[in-house]
């Protein structure tokens, strides 16, 4: 469903004081994205016109984040939801058409597109002046109550602070998602008063006004109250994030990914995983991470902004960030791939190996206990245990280059800048400070000296 005639307005002017944050609520992140990003996606799914975001607090930050995805209306004074929506009127009324206006909130990230499709269908089929989303949560709490008459028709919404005891007992509550017709909507908004407990212009008062005018109003009751769940506190942010990621993991499983324990993983909604990949418990997958097909992500792996090609294996406890891993590569256990690492096909990075700004050619191996930083490594290189690229001289970083088919013996130090030529060998325990020609063997060990009987004499001295 997408239509050029539908206008979407996203209310996003409030700071959100219960978050106890210097940052506006809608820019807090859940599942790897700002709360408002999910609402912008929803708006784009139902209308071809960029939504109107009503902004107030930290408007520059909101505009910078949303960019060209939205148009903007300014609410300079926070005078209530009705006043906020009225700020969008000039952008909608300039077309001189009576169009559907969908009203969403920037802090409600869990609404499903399918629910909005049902809302539009109910609005159209009933020729309604307004159609709203309602829900019946276990705890009606702070939500406004949906009041119906004896025949079950919606007659008004009453905010909690203005409710009588009988109204507080009503279980059906306002979900804060509305569909209006623009001409009736803005006519009534301009006539609202602030005669209520909060001294604000309530958007909800539009419902009663339409009913008094003899217009038809209906409510779509959603089965899952989470769809209208608004984030107002850190606890609610955590609850929303948990549900966003649960849905994402469920969709990934539907798409062919295996999670050994779905409840134990943290997978942000921005993560993409190919079919037949297996993800083990306690994995943390964040950011723009993309994992290919037939991969294995081991227990307690932490990946952020990592690209893994097909059939990659990431073993227990590995941490990687801003890294690219080629086909059939193997990493870990307990490896640390820092930003700028690029692994070619069939590369092996073993236990307790750390890399940073290092490019590894195909079929290269660094299997044990090494640090490889600021390095360019060719294909089929073998890096022995305990190898260190000494890339920092205390002032500047320098590069180490190992050409194809190089062999680096264990416990070697490569003092950058240095180049080891194609097919060359570096003997174990060497400290290399000069370039090594192709095909050469370079050693820097002291000659071995053996003193016969020394140990026995030493013991006898005690």
Buried (B, 14 or more C-beta within 10 A) or exposed (E): EEEEEBBBBBBBBBBBEEBEBEBBBBBBEBBBBBBBBBBBEBBBBBBEBBBBBBBBBBBEBBEEBBEEBBBBBEBEEBBBBBBBBBBBBEBBBEEEEEBBBBBBBBBBBBBBEEBBEBBBEBBEEEEBBBBBBBBBBEEBEEBBBBBBEEEEEBBBBBBBEBBEEEBEEBEBBBBBBBBBBBBBBBEBBEEBEBEBEEEBBBBBBBBBBBBEEEBBBBBBEBEBBBBBBBBBBEEBBEBBBBBBBBBBBEEBBEEEBBBBEBEBBBBBBBBBBBEBBBBBBBBBBBBBBBBBBBBBBBBBBBBBBBBBBBBBBBBBBBBBBBBBBBBBBBBBBBBBBBEBBBBBBBBBBBBBBBBBBBBBBBBBBBBBBBBBBBBBBBBBBBBBBBBBBBBEEEEEEBBBBBBBBBBBBBBBBBBBBBBBBEBBBBBBBBBBEEBBBBEEEBBBEEEEEEEEEEEEEEEEEE
